């Protein structure tokens, strides 16, 4: 599970850097997208445990 989270965060970081570069909003977008992805990974892992 930790490797899935690490890969997801790395992919999000790469995509945000390519799209926004050194924009002031890149960090905000990265944080928002990471929060959504971690939320959905948590939801999926809870469904899988049932």
C-alpha positions as CSV (number, residue, x, y, z in Angstrom):
1,X,0.0,0.0,0.0
2,X,2.8,2.4,0.8
3,X,4.4,1.9,-2.6
4,X,1.0,2.7,-4.3
5,X,0.8,5.9,-2.3
6,X,4.5,6.8,-3.2
7,X,3.9,6.2,-6.9
8,X,0.7,8.2,-6.9
9,X,2.4,11.2,-5.2
10,X,5.3,11.0,-7.6
11,X,3.1,10.9,-10.6
12,X,1.0,13.8,-9.4
13,X,4.1,15.8,-8.6
14,X,5.5,15.1,-12.1
15,X,2.2,16.1,-13.8
16,X,1.8,19.3,-11.8
17,X,5.4,20.4,-12.5
18,X,5.0,19.8,-16.2
19,X,1.8,21.7,-16.5
20,X,2.4,24.6,-14.1
21,X,6.2,24.7,-13.8
22,X,7.3,27.3,-11.2
23,X,3.9,28.9,-10.9
24,X,2.8,30.0,-7.5
25,X,-0.2,27.7,-7.7
26,X,1.7,24.6,-8.4
27,X,2.2,23.7,-4.7
28,X,-1.5,24.4,-4.0
29,X,-2.7,22.2,-6.8
30,X,-0.2,19.4,-5.8
31,X,-1.5,19.5,-2.2
32,X,-5.2,19.4,-3.4
33,X,-4.7,16.5,-5.9
34,X,-2.6,14.5,-3.4
35,X,-5.4,14.9,-0.8
36,X,-8.0,13.6,-3.2
37,X,-5.9,10.7,-4.3
38,X,-5.1,9.7,-0.7
39,X,-8.8,9.9,0.1
40,X,-9.7,7.6,-2.8
41,X,-7.0,5.1,-2.0
42,X,-8.2,5.0,1.6
43,X,-11.8,4.4,0.4
44,X,-10.7,1.6,-2.0
45,X,-8.6,-0.1,0.7
46,X,-11.5,0.0,3.2
47,X,-13.8,-1.6,0.5
48,X,-11.2,-4.3,-0.2
49,X,-11.1,-5.2,3.5
50,X,-14.8,-5.9,3.8
